[in-house]
Amino acid sequence: MNSFGKSAEPPFAAEGGLDAPVRRAEDPYRVLDDLMATVEALCPAWPQRGQFPEGAKILM
Amino acid sequence: MAQGPLEVNGVPLSRLGKQIAEAAAALNAIGARFALIGGLALASHKVVRATQDVDLLVEAEKAGEIDAELERLGYRCLHRSADAANYGRGDERIDLLYASRPVARRLLAAAAASKTALGELRVVGAEGLIGFKLQGLVNDPRRTQDLEDIRALLRANRGTLDMGELREYFRLFDRESLLDELLREIR
């Protein structure tokens, strides 16, 4: 049994949300650059990068 | 002097973006064929993550010309062997892998070019990129980021990867069981 009476109002969700088109990223490097601009603004300390080890197993 | 784009639609590129654009323009200007590998190349294969590493696969025959060009841009050679080289400019790095073996030569020749916000870039295919990541992991098992990248690439491209080619790279490094394990994880 449903104890709630039927509302004359349309469901809120049907009218809710924003009418905004989904932004489709055509260029992933634009997305990467946007990300890096944000990351760089935080001035991260990046880990020290090593050099290629002598005698590395380069098979590719 | 070729320097590549410095901004897109009036918005300045990130520092990394400018570095890539400058290097790409310089290599294109001397006719040196190159392709992105490493963290930057992930973006072409549905995986975008922050990175500071500029890793390039380049023609081995042009190693000398590339060295001179990078020096002209202010980079210092930190290490150079027949297989690879590391260059630094302040806290910026460019790492080169020379395409001298058949697999790398084939991957460089087949690297697709695309016009991007950072200029025209060539990027190795997803299978080859996974192969290079595996090579990095095998040479330094502490590089757990390489394993995470392999996982992410497998997950994001599982419907389109050439599994025969992929298995060939894992077999090359005697890591077929790792591939099977990873494929089970993403199933």
Interface residues (C-beta under 8 A of the other chain):
Chain A: D27 P28 Y29 R30 V31 L32 D33 D34 L35 M36 A37 V39 E40 W46 R49 G50 Q51 F52 P53 E54 A56 K57 I58 L59 M60
Chain B: V8 P12 L13 S14 R15 L16 G17 L40 A43 S44 K46 V48 R49 A50 T51 Q52 D53 L78 H79 S81 D83 A84 A85 N86 D91 R93 D95 L97 R101 V103 A104 L107 T116 A117 L118 L121 G128 G131 F132 Q135 V138 N139 D140 Y169 L172 F173
